[in-house]
Amino acid sequence: MIDEENNSHPITEEDGQTPSSKLLLLSLVSTFFYLILAILIFQYFHEENLKSVFEHGYPVTIQLLIGIISGGAAAGIIGFIINRPPVSEILHDFYIVDMVSKLKLSRFDRIQLSAFAGVGEELLFRGAIQPLLGIWITSFIFIGIHGYFKFTSVGHMLFGLTMFGLSMLLGYLFEYSGLIAAMSAHAVYDVIMLRMVQVEK
């Protein structure tokens, strides 16, 4: 018997399991897309080349340490907020949260998704866009693209403000510590939150 209506997610199989190879391909393609956009922005709007964004800030090991601590602290604070009313009551109204909570992710999936997102998104938003538009406008764009702005209740607005604060943190990490710090903080935050959302589902 063939189902007349297929409500499955496009990246999942019939049993709800998403192959790691498909998720990895998705990460590679999206990161390549972010890289191309960043290169184009530097080509047409910056005087320096893309390499220059890695040349300011602390040494790489210090940046990694700052990023790991910052990402872990941000995940702890945001995890506390999203697990309590009013945010916990509306969390699944946000498409990204709802989609991720339905996926069956392995440890490898969580690590690679987080690492590629941290590298690709921070390279584009903090490395290429923020020097042109500043931390505030870049954060508005970042949160808007992720679909975190909803104004239908206090919970929705609080979650949006919380995620905006996270984006601001990443912006300041880039500004004062370096791009590697922002990338590593983003990746650590995502790893923890992906695990948290999976556990809570």
C-alpha positions in Angstrom: 0.0 0.0 0.0 1.4 3.4 -1.0 0.8 6.5 1.3 -1.0 9.2 -0.6 0.5 11.9 1.7 4.2 11.9 2.6 4.9 14.1 5.5 8.5 13.0 6.0 11.3 15.5 6.2 13.3 15.7 2.9 16.6 14.7 4.6 15.3 11.8 6.6 14.6 8.2 5.6 11.3 6.4 6.2 12.3 5.3 9.7 13.1 8.9 10.7 16.9 8.2 10.6 19.0 10.6 8.7 22.1 9.0 7.1 25.3 10.5 8.4 26.6 10.7 4.9 23.7 12.9 3.8 24.2 15.2 6.8 27.9 15.5 6.1 27.2 16.3 2.4 24.7 19.0 3.6 27.3 20.5 5.9 30.0 20.5 3.1 27.7 22.1 0.6 26.4 24.8 3.0 30.0 25.6 4.2 31.2 25.8 0.6 28.2 28.2 -0.1 29.2 30.4 2.9 32.8 30.4 1.7 31.9 31.5 -1.8 29.7 34.3 -0.4 32.5 35.4 1.9 35.0 35.4 -1.0 32.7 37.5 -3.2 32.1 40.0 -0.4 35.8 40.4 0.2 36.4 40.7 -3.6 33.9 43.5 -4.1 33.6 45.3 -0.7 36.8 44.9 1.2 40.3 46.3 0.6 42.0 43.3 2.2 41.7 39.6 1.2 39.9 36.8 3.1 43.1 35.7 4.8 43.3 39.0 6.7 40.3 38.1 9.0 42.5 35.4 10.6 45.4 37.7 11.2 44.0 39.7 14.1 43.4 38.6 17.7 45.1 36.4 20.1 47.3 33.3 19.2 45.2 30.4 17.9 45.5 28.3 21.1 44.3 31.2 23.3 41.4 31.9 20.8 40.4 28.2 21.0 40.4 28.3 24.8 38.4 31.5 24.9 35.9 30.1 22.3 35.4 26.8 24.2 34.8 28.5 27.5 32.5 31.1 25.9 30.5 28.6 23.9 30.1 26.3 27.0 29.0 29.3 29.2 26.5 30.5 26.5 25.1 27.0 26.1 24.6 26.8 29.9 22.8 30.1 30.2 20.6 29.6 27.1 19.9 26.0 28.1 18.6 27.3 31.4 16.4 29.8 29.7 14.9 27.5 27.1 14.0 24.8 29.6 11.8 27.1 31.6 8.5 28.9 30.9 7.6 30.9 29.0 10.3 29.9 26.4 10.0 26.2 27.0 6.3 26.4 26.0 6.9 27.9 22.6 10.3 26.5 21.6 9.0 24.2 18.9 7.3 27.1 17.2 10.8 27.8 15.7 11.4 25.7 12.6 15.1 25.0 13.2 14.5 23.8 16.8 11.5 21.6 15.8 13.4 20.1 12.8 16.5 19.3 14.8 14.5 17.7 17.6 13.0 15.3 15.1 16.3 14.1 13.7 18.2 11.1 15.1 21.7 12.4 15.4 24.8 10.4 16.3 27.7 11.9 18.2 29.6 12.2 14.9 26.6 14.0 13.3 26.4 16.6 16.1 30.1 17.2 16.0 30.4 17.7 12.2 27.2 19.7 11.9 28.4 22.0 14.7 32.0 22.3 13.4 31.0 23.1 9.8 28.3 25.6 11.0 30.7 27.3 13.3 33.4 27.7 10.6 31.1 28.6 7.7 28.6 30.9 9.4 31.3 32.8 11.4 33.5 33.2 8.3 30.6 34.8 6.4 28.8 36.7 9.1 31.6 37.8 11.5 34.5 37.7 9.1 33.0 39.1 5.9 29.8 41.0 6.9 30.5 42.4 10.4 33.4 44.6 9.4 31.1 46.3 6.9 27.9 46.6 8.8 28.9 46.3 12.5 27.9 43.9 15.3 24.3 45.1 15.7 23.2 45.0 12.1 25.1 41.7 11.5 23.4 40.1 14.5 19.9 41.3 13.2 20.6 39.7 9.9 22.0 36.5 11.5 19.0 36.0 13.8 16.6 36.9 11.0 18.0 34.4 8.6 17.7 31.7 11.3 14.1 32.5 11.8 14.4 33.5 15.5 12.4 36.7 15.4 8.7 36.1 16.3 6.6 38.6 18.2 3.5 36.6 19.0 4.2 36.1 22.7 6.5 37.1 25.5 8.2 33.6 25.2 8.8 34.1 21.5 10.3 37.6 22.0 12.5 36.4 24.9 13.9 33.6 22.9 14.6 35.9 20.0 16.4 38.4 22.3 18.4 35.5 23.9 19.6 34.3 20.4 20.3 37.9 19.5 22.5 38.1 22.6 24.3 35.0 21.5 25.0 36.5 18.1 26.3 39.7 19.8 28.6 37.6 21.9 30.0 35.9 18.8 30.5 39.4 17.3 32.4 40.7 20.2 34.5 37.5 20.4 35.5 38.1 16.7 36.2 41.8 17.4 38.3 41.4 20.5 39.7 37.8 20.4 39.7 36.7 16.8 37.7 34.7 14.3 38.9 31.4 15.6 37.4 32.3 19.0 34.0 33.0 17.4 34.1 29.9 15.3 35.0 27.6 18.2 32.4 29.2 20.5 29.8 28.7 17.9 30.8 25.1 17.4 30.9 24.3 21.1 27.5 26.0 21.7 25.9 24.0 18.8 27.3 20.7 20.0 25.9 21.2 23.5 22.5 22.5 22.3 22.0 19.8 19.7 22.6 17.2 22.4 20.2 19.1 24.8 17.4 19.3 22.2 17.8 15.6 21.4 17.6 14.6 25.0 14.6 16.9 25.7 12.5 15.7 22.7 
